[in-house]
C-alpha cells in the first residue's frame, strides 16, 4: 500500500470510529445540537491528551510523526477493540506482521479436507487472506452455490456476495451478511499494508458495484465475528445459522467459516433433507 493510500485509509477509519461515539459514551455532557454525528475532533484530542491541531492532522491523513503511546491513548478514547487497535497501528505505523501474500494456489492439507467432509450438516468455507475461496464442503454448495462451477479466478467470497443474485437473495439481512465478511477482510487489509493487491481489488469493487463503497466504509475490523444469520433458501425456506470463524494456524492465513444450524430451529432437519435430495440427484 503506498503512503497516500495508507494515510487516506487511516483518515477514513478514524473519522468513522469518532462518529460512532456519543458524548455520553465517554462521560461528556450531551451539550447542544451537533451538526455532525459523534464526538468532535477537539473532544477526542482532549480525552487522548494531544493537541487538537495534531489530532486533526492525523485524522486528515497528513504525514506526521506518531508514537505507540499516543496511538494507545487514541485507541482507548475511541473505544477500539483489539482488532480495530491493531488495524489503526498497522496503518499509522506502516507495520506488517508477516510476509506479503504468495501468489501460488493454496493446497488444503488432508487433515483440513477431512474436517470439512466430517461437517456434514454444517456448511463450511475455507478462504485465504484475500477472501479467495480455497475449499468448501457439500453442505456449503447446497446452501450457497456450486463453487466448483465458478472459475478459480472468480472464487472471491467478497465479490461473489455482490455479483451473484442467489447470494444477494439468500440472506434476509444481506448487508449484515456482507459486513461480517468485510470485517475479516479489513483486518487482513490492515495487516498486509504493503500488499498492493488490496487497493487494486477495493478500487475494482467500488467501480463495479455501487453499493460496495458505503458498506466498506462502515465495516468493522473483526478477525472472528460471531453472528446469527437468517437465510431464505430457494428450496429450504427459512434457515437460521450461527456463524463461527476460525483461524487455521500456518503461513497461508486460512480461515474457516462454519455455519452451524441454530439450536431450537428446524434448520438442521431442512438441511438434512436438502442434502438427501442433492445426493439423490448425483446418483441419477
CORFEN-V436285 format. One record per run of one state. SS is the DSSP state (H for helix, E for strand, - for the rest). FROM is the first residue (numbers start at 1). TO is the last residue. If there is no record, write none. Layout:
SS/FROM/TO + SS/FROM/TO
This chain:
-/1/2 + H/3/20 + -/21/22 + H/23/26 + -/27/40 + H/41/48 + -/49/51 + H/52/59 + -/60/67 + H/68/77 + -/78/81 + H/82/93 + -/94/109 + H/110/118 + -/119/121 + E/122/127 + -/128/131 + E/132/136 + -/137/137 + H/138/143 + -/144/146 + H/147/149 + -/150/151 + H/152/154 + -/155/155 + E/156/156 + H/157/163 + -/164/164 + H/165/170 + E/171/171 + -/172/173 + H/174/191 + -/192/196 + H/197/208 + -/209/211 + H/212/218 + -/219/226 + E/227/233 + -/234/236 + E/237/247 + -/248/254 + E/255/261 + -/262/266 + H/267/283 + -/284/284
